[in-house]
């Protein structure tokens, strides 16, 4: 069980790093105006409301790719509980999406996709890891 816990921690850390990279891309596509306070929810809500679709899709992509690569790595590290390790990463990402979208207003489609797609992506990561671990006949 210790290896599974380690796997989940590594998977979540990788997912977070991936999401941060995608968020950096969002910042390049849709930078905050000079002097804007990123800590102010009203400022961030207005900023998100005016974000172009490609920037929003990039953030959603970060959530999905983060859950996929984090889930895959968690499943590869875990010996016995590959699916549990991977899905835990997806659940953590989905809970992060719930937290972020409850603080800052995001489009409804993004909220729904941001919860469902990371769960699916982490499941896919587990499937890939299980197929890789399965002996070939």
MDAnalysis code that builds the backbone (N, CA, C; Angstrom):
import MDAnalysis as mda
import numpy as np

u = mda.Universe.empty(411, n_residues=137, atom_resindex=np.repeat(np.arange(137), 3), trajectory=True)
u.add_TopologyAttr("name", ["N", "CA", "C"] * 137)
u.add_TopologyAttr("resid", np.arange(1, 138))
u.add_TopologyAttr("resname", ["UNK", "UNK", "UNK", "UNK", "UNK", "UNK", "UNK", "UNK", "UNK", "UNK", "UNK", "UNK", "UNK", "UNK", "UNK", "UNK", "UNK", "UNK", "UNK", "UNK", "UNK", "UNK", "UNK", "UNK", "UNK", "UNK", "UNK", "UNK", "UNK", "UNK", "UNK", "UNK", "UNK", "UNK", "UNK", "UNK", "UNK", "UNK", "UNK", "UNK", "UNK", "UNK", "UNK", "UNK", "UNK", "UNK", "UNK", "UNK", "UNK", "UNK", "UNK", "UNK", "UNK", "UNK", "UNK", "UNK", "UNK", "UNK", "UNK", "UNK", "UNK", "UNK", "UNK", "UNK", "UNK", "UNK", "UNK", "UNK", "UNK", "UNK", "UNK", "UNK", "UNK", "UNK", "UNK", "UNK", "UNK", "UNK", "UNK", "UNK", "UNK", "UNK", "UNK", "UNK", "UNK", "UNK", "UNK", "UNK", "UNK", "UNK", "UNK", "UNK", "UNK", "UNK", "UNK", "UNK", "UNK", "UNK", "UNK", "UNK", "UNK", "UNK", "UNK", "UNK", "UNK", "UNK", "UNK", "UNK", "UNK", "UNK", "UNK", "UNK", "UNK", "UNK", "UNK", "UNK", "UNK", "UNK", "UNK", "UNK", "UNK", "UNK", "UNK", "UNK", "UNK", "UNK", "UNK", "UNK", "UNK", "UNK", "UNK", "UNK", "UNK", "UNK", "UNK", "UNK", "UNK"])
u.atoms.positions = np.array([
    [0.820, -1.206, 0.000],
    [0.000, 0.000, 0.000],
    [0.858, 1.261, 0.000],
    [2.049, 1.161, 0.600],
    [2.943, 2.312, 0.636],
    [3.361, 2.754, -0.753],
    [3.584, 1.776, -1.631],
    [3.968, 2.116, -3.006],
    [2.807, 2.795, -3.737],
    [1.588, 2.370, -3.442],
    [0.417, 2.987, -4.069],
    [0.266, 4.430, -3.611],
    [0.485, 4.676, -2.340],
    [0.400, 6.052, -1.827],
    [1.470, 6.920, -2.473],
    [2.687, 6.390, -2.562],
    [3.759, 7.112, -3.242],
    [3.378, 7.379, -4.700],
    [2.809, 6.388, -5.355],
    [2.391, 6.531, -6.751],
    [1.375, 7.652, -6.897],
    [0.417, 7.708, -5.984],
    [-0.605, 8.766, -6.055],
    [0.021, 10.139, -5.839],
    [0.963, 10.234, -4.905],
    [1.612, 11.517, -4.638],
    [2.421, 11.984, -5.855],
    [3.163, 11.064, -6.461],
    [3.941, 11.417, -7.651],
    [3.001, 11.794, -8.793],
    [1.924, 11.036, -8.962],
    [0.962, 11.330, -10.022],
    [0.312, 12.695, -9.855],
    [-0.075, 13.029, -8.641],
    [-0.683, 14.346, -8.383],
    [0.339, 15.456, -8.632],
    [1.576, 15.245, -8.201],
    [2.614, 16.258, -8.429],
    [2.846, 16.474, -9.921],
    [2.885, 15.387, -10.692],
    [3.062, 15.511, -12.140],
    [1.855, 16.206, -12.773],
    [0.665, 15.855, -12.331],
    [-0.537, 16.501, -12.859],
    [-0.497, 18.004, -12.593],
    [-0.097, 18.384, -11.388],
    [-0.013, 19.808, -11.042],
    [1.015, 20.524, -11.917],
    [2.164, 19.892, -12.133],
    [3.199, 20.504, -12.976],
    [2.692, 20.679, -14.403],
    [2.004, 19.679, -14.904],
    [1.441, 19.763, -16.254],
    [0.430, 20.896, -16.346],
    [-0.455, 20.973, -15.360],
    [-1.468, 22.033, -15.376],
    [-0.820, 23.417, -15.302],
    [0.259, 23.550, -14.532],
    [0.956, 24.835, -14.452],
    [1.560, 25.227, -15.804],
    [2.078, 24.248, -16.532],
    [2.612, 24.546, -17.861],
    [1.513, 25.049, -18.800],
    [0.373, 24.397, -18.752],
    [-0.742, 24.828, -19.599],
    [-1.249, 26.206, -19.158],
    [-1.261, 26.459, -17.850],
    [-1.672, 27.783, -17.346],
    [-0.704, 28.863, -17.828],
    [0.576, 28.512, -17.927],
    [1.552, 29.472, -18.455],
    [1.216, 29.803, -19.907],
    [0.794, 28.794, -20.652],
    [0.359, 29.038, -22.024],
    [-0.852, 29.942, -22.078],
    [-1.783, 29.742, -21.137],
    [-2.951, 30.623, -21.038],
    [-2.487, 32.063, -20.829],
    [-1.498, 32.235, -19.948],
    [-0.983, 33.574, -19.669],
    [-0.355, 34.237, -20.890],
    [0.210, 33.418, -21.774],
    [0.769, 33.967, -23.008],
    [-0.327, 34.341, -24.001],
    [-1.375, 33.523, -24.063],
    [-2.481, 33.806, -24.981],
    [-3.372, 34.946, -24.495],
    [-3.518, 35.049, -23.186],
    [-4.448, 36.026, -22.609],
    [-3.833, 36.613, -21.327],
    [-2.812, 37.453, -21.478],
    [-2.129, 37.983, -20.290],
    [-3.002, 38.965, -19.507],
    [-2.728, 39.024, -18.218],
    [-3.403, 40.027, -17.385],
    [-2.929, 41.418, -17.784],
    [-3.804, 42.407, -17.743],
    [-3.370, 43.779, -18.035],
    [-2.332, 44.235, -17.009],
    [-1.489, 45.134, -17.422],
    [-0.462, 45.678, -16.522],
    [-1.125, 46.285, -15.294],
    [-0.606, 45.950, -14.151],
    [-1.112, 46.498, -12.895],
    [-2.328, 45.787, -12.331],
    [-2.829, 44.770, -13.026],
    [-4.002, 44.036, -12.531],
    [-3.602, 43.174, -11.337],
    [-4.487, 43.092, -10.372],
    [-4.245, 42.311, -9.163],
    [-4.805, 40.902, -9.359],
    [-3.923, 39.932, -9.521],
    [-4.353, 38.545, -9.742],
    [-4.983, 37.932, -8.491],
    [-4.833, 38.566, -7.356],
    [-5.412, 38.064, -6.110],
    [-6.854, 38.536, -5.903],
    [-7.300, 39.453, -6.740],
    [-8.650, 39.994, -6.608],
    [-9.626, 39.165, -7.440],
    [-10.587, 38.481, -6.789],
    [-11.531, 37.649, -7.538],
    [-12.313, 38.412, -8.603],
    [-12.689, 39.645, -8.343],
    [-13.448, 40.416, -9.338],
    [-12.604, 40.666, -10.581],
    [-11.341, 40.983, -10.388],
    [-10.435, 41.193, -11.519],
    [-10.286, 39.910, -12.322],
    [-10.092, 38.802, -11.624],
    [-9.902, 37.521, -12.313],
    [-11.187, 37.070, -13.007],
    [-12.332, 37.296, -12.386],
    [-13.600, 36.936, -13.032],
    [-13.794, 37.718, -14.332],
    [-13.481, 39.000, -14.316],
    [-13.596, 39.812, -15.531],
    [-12.592, 39.340, -16.581],
    [-11.411, 38.984, -16.134],
    [-10.377, 38.511, -17.054],
    [-10.801, 37.204, -17.726],
    [-11.316, 36.273, -16.936],
    [-11.762, 34.988, -17.472],
    [-12.962, 35.179, -18.406],
    [-13.855, 36.091, -18.043],
    [-15.049, 36.333, -18.867],
    [-14.680, 36.827, -20.265],
    [-13.544, 37.488, -20.405],
    [-13.123, 38.016, -21.701],
    [-12.042, 37.160, -22.362],
    [-11.796, 35.990, -21.814],
    [-10.759, 35.116, -22.381],
    [-11.225, 34.539, -23.710],
    [-10.327, 34.483, -24.680],
    [-10.695, 33.860, -25.961],
    [-10.837, 32.339, -25.778],
    [-11.635, 31.742, -26.631],
    [-11.885, 30.304, -26.548],
    [-10.600, 29.475, -26.546],
    [-9.608, 29.762, -27.394],
    [-8.379, 28.954, -27.357],
    [-7.687, 28.981, -25.992],
    [-7.745, 30.110, -25.306],
    [-7.127, 30.194, -23.986],
    [-7.880, 29.319, -22.982],
    [-9.200, 29.344, -23.031],
    [-9.994, 28.498, -22.143],
    [-9.782, 27.019, -22.449],
    [-9.695, 26.682, -23.721],
    [-9.449, 25.293, -24.108],
    [-8.068, 24.836, -23.655],
    [-7.118, 25.757, -23.628],
    [-5.782, 25.414, -23.146],
    [-5.814, 25.057, -21.660],
    [-6.560, 25.813, -20.883],
    [-6.701, 25.496, -19.453],
    [-7.381, 24.140, -19.277],
    [-8.468, 23.922, -19.999],
    [-9.159, 22.628, -19.936],
    [-8.215, 21.506, -20.366],
    [-7.442, 21.747, -21.410],
    [-6.460, 20.762, -21.854],
    [-5.443, 20.446, -20.775],
    [-5.048, 21.438, -20.019],
    [-4.118, 21.211, -18.910],
    [-4.709, 20.300, -17.855],
    [-5.983, 20.509, -17.551],
    [-6.644, 19.642, -16.575],
    [-6.693, 18.200, -17.081],
    [-7.008, 18.043, -18.355],
    [-7.159, 16.697, -18.934],
    [-5.801, 16.017, -19.093],
    [-4.842, 16.709, -19.681],
    [-3.523, 16.110, -19.882],
    [-2.845, 15.852, -18.537],
    [-3.038, 16.750, -17.583],
    [-2.487, 16.531, -16.245],
    [-3.040, 15.275, -15.607],
    [-4.343, 15.071, -15.725],
    [-4.957, 13.864, -15.166],
    [-4.484, 12.619, -15.907],
    [-4.297, 12.736, -17.226],
    [-3.830, 11.590, -18.008],
    [-2.394, 11.225, -17.647],
    [-1.484, 12.186, -17.706],
    [-0.091, 11.828, -17.432],
    [0.133, 11.511, -15.955],
    [-0.553, 12.224, -15.072],
    [-0.446, 11.902, -13.650],
    [-1.022, 10.535, -13.334],
    [-2.174, 10.227, -13.935],
    [-2.795, 8.921, -13.726],
    [-1.962, 7.800, -14.303],
    [-1.389, 8.028, -15.471],
    [-0.548, 7.015, -16.100],
    [0.678, 6.718, -15.242],
    [1.352, 7.760, -14.809],
    [2.552, 7.567, -13.987],
    [2.194, 6.907, -12.654],
    [1.095, 7.324, -12.051],
    [0.667, 6.702, -10.794],
    [0.401, 5.214, -10.994],
    [-0.266, 4.871, -12.088],
    [-0.560, 3.464, -12.364],
    [0.705, 2.683, -12.668],
    [1.669, 3.299, -13.341],
    [2.923, 2.610, -13.641],
    [3.743, 2.354, -12.377],
    [3.702, 3.286, -11.454],
    [4.471, 3.130, -10.216],
    [3.812, 2.114, -9.287],
    [2.505, 2.156, -9.197],
    [1.772, 1.264, -8.301],
    [1.839, -0.168, -8.821],
    [2.036, -1.101, -7.920],
    [2.104, -2.504, -8.341],
    [0.739, -3.175, -8.312],
    [0.016, -2.999, -7.228],
    [-1.227, -3.745, -7.029],
    [-2.488, -2.963, -7.355],
    [-2.476, -1.687, -7.125],
    [-3.698, -0.881, -7.212],
    [-3.578, 0.181, -8.301],
    [-3.283, -0.238, -9.497],
    [-3.040, 0.694, -10.594],
    [-4.235, 1.599, -10.871],
    [-5.406, 1.004, -10.953],
    [-6.603, 1.793, -11.262],
    [-6.921, 2.767, -10.128],
    [-6.801, 2.321, -8.905],
    [-7.075, 3.197, -7.761],
    [-6.098, 4.364, -7.745],
    [-4.816, 4.078, -7.978],
    [-3.809, 5.143, -7.980],
    [-4.115, 6.164, -9.063],
    [-4.426, 5.687, -10.264],
    [-4.694, 6.597, -11.380],
    [-5.969, 7.398, -11.151],
    [-7.025, 6.728, -10.733],
    [-8.297, 7.432, -10.524],
    [-8.218, 8.430, -9.376],
    [-7.374, 8.152, -8.399],
    [-7.187, 9.120, -7.320],
    [-6.627, 10.420, -7.865],
    [-5.696, 10.313, -8.801],
    [-5.152, 11.519, -9.438],
    [-6.279, 12.269, -10.153],
    [-7.112, 11.550, -10.891],
    [-8.233, 12.184, -11.579],
    [-9.204, 12.858, -10.626],
    [-9.469, 12.214, -9.507],
    [-10.377, 12.799, -8.510],
    [-9.768, 14.066, -7.918],
    [-8.472, 14.041, -7.625],
    [-7.816, 15.235, -7.076],
    [-7.874, 16.382, -8.085],
    [-7.625, 16.077, -9.353],
    [-7.717, 17.118, -10.386],
    [-9.150, 17.646, -10.474],
    [-10.133, 16.749, -10.488],
    [-11.536, 17.173, -10.565],
    [-11.924, 18.025, -9.356],
    [-11.462, 17.647, -8.177],
    [-11.744, 18.452, -6.979],
    [-11.070, 19.820, -7.077],
    [-9.883, 19.859, -7.670],
    [-9.221, 21.141, -7.897],
    [-10.014, 22.018, -8.842],
    [-10.585, 21.405, -9.865],
    [-11.431, 22.150, -10.802],
    [-12.650, 22.701, -10.067],
    [-13.274, 21.893, -9.235],
    [-14.422, 22.363, -8.455],
    [-14.017, 23.546, -7.587],
    [-12.859, 23.452, -6.945],
    [-12.395, 24.538, -6.084],
    [-12.153, 25.814, -6.884],
    [-11.435, 25.689, -7.992],
    [-11.107, 26.870, -8.798],
    [-12.357, 27.500, -9.386],
    [-13.258, 26.670, -9.891],
    [-14.457, 27.225, -10.527],
    [-15.476, 27.731, -9.507],
    [-15.294, 27.383, -8.245],
    [-16.167, 27.969, -7.222],
    [-15.621, 29.318, -6.747],
    [-14.326, 29.521, -6.920],
    [-13.717, 30.805, -6.550],
    [-13.829, 31.804, -7.702],
    [-13.503, 31.338, -8.907],
    [-13.539, 32.187, -10.100],
    [-14.594, 31.659, -11.062],
    [-15.359, 32.555, -11.633],
    [-16.429, 32.185, -12.543],
    [-15.853, 31.706, -13.870],
    [-16.215, 30.495, -14.242],
    [-15.829, 29.910, -15.532],
    [-17.111, 29.564, -16.283],
    [-17.015, 29.446, -17.605],
    [-18.208, 29.030, -18.357],
    [-18.690, 27.660, -17.879],
    [-19.987, 27.454, -17.904],
    [-20.578, 26.195, -17.420],
    [-20.008, 24.982, -18.151],
    [-19.841, 25.097, -19.489],
    [-19.306, 23.965, -20.243],
    [-17.921, 23.581, -19.746],
    [-17.147, 24.585, -19.332],
    [-15.794, 24.328, -18.843],
    [-15.818, 23.645, -17.475],
    [-16.773, 24.040, -16.644],
    [-16.917, 23.406, -15.336],
    [-17.274, 21.931, -15.481],
    [-18.237, 21.640, -16.341],
    [-18.684, 20.254, -16.527],
    [-17.564, 19.412, -17.141],
    [-16.983, 19.919, -18.214],
    [-15.900, 19.184, -18.867],
    [-14.695, 19.043, -17.943],
    [-14.452, 20.043, -17.113],
    [-13.319, 20.021, -16.199],
    [-13.463, 19.015, -15.073],
    [-14.666, 18.552, -14.841],
    [-14.877, 17.502, -13.837],
    [-14.889, 16.131, -14.509],
    [-15.596, 16.021, -15.617],
    [-15.753, 14.710, -16.264],
    [-14.502, 14.252, -17.013],
    [-13.900, 15.130, -17.793],
    [-12.782, 14.708, -18.636],
    [-11.531, 14.280, -17.858],
    [-11.150, 14.945, -16.775],
    [-10.001, 14.436, -16.011],
    [-10.252, 13.040, -15.412],
    [-11.487, 12.763, -15.023],
    [-11.790, 11.425, -14.509],
    [-11.614, 10.388, -15.614],
    [-12.125, 10.710, -16.792],
    [-11.969, 9.819, -17.934],
    [-10.498, 9.682, -18.325],
    [-9.769, 10.776, -18.318],
    [-8.353, 10.749, -18.701],
    [-7.523, 9.920, -17.729],
    [-7.800, 10.026, -16.442],
    [-7.035, 9.227, -15.473],
    [-7.369, 7.750, -15.613],
    [-8.620, 7.441, -15.914],
    [-9.007, 6.051, -16.176],
    [-8.251, 5.529, -17.402],
    [-8.152, 6.361, -18.434],
    [-7.417, 5.975, -19.629],
    [-5.941, 5.739, -19.299],
    [-5.373, 6.578, -18.447],
    [-3.991, 6.380, -18.019],
    [-3.802, 5.031, -17.341],
    [-4.764, 4.634, -16.519],
    [-4.702, 3.320, -15.866],
    [-4.789, 2.205, -16.901],
    [-5.667, 2.360, -17.876],
    [-5.818, 1.338, -18.930],
    [-4.518, 1.169, -19.718],
    [-3.889, 2.283, -20.047],
    [-2.628, 2.218, -20.790],
    [-1.577, 1.492, -19.950],
    [-1.495, 1.830, -18.675],
    [-0.511, 1.192, -17.799],
    [-0.804, -0.297, -17.627],
    [-2.065, -0.657, -17.510],
    [-2.418, -2.079, -17.337],
    [-2.099, -2.856, -18.597],
    [-2.323, -2.286, -19.753],
    [-2.002, -2.989, -21.005],
    [-0.493, -3.129, -21.175],
    [0.231, -2.120, -20.726],
    [1.690, -2.184, -20.818],
    [2.246, -3.242, -19.890],
    [1.622, -3.408, -18.726],
    [2.082, -4.377, -17.730],
    [1.641, -5.793, -18.053],
    [0.620, -5.946, -18.887],
    [0.105, -7.288, -19.200],
    [1.097, -8.038, -20.066],
    [1.348, -9.309, -19.734],
    [2.275, -10.093, -20.549],
    [1.699, -10.365, -21.936],
    [2.540, -10.287, -22.929],
    [2.091, -10.561, -24.297],
    [2.141, -12.061, -24.558],
    [1.101, -12.607, -25.181],
    [1.046, -14.054, -25.405],
    [2.025, -14.510, -26.463],
])
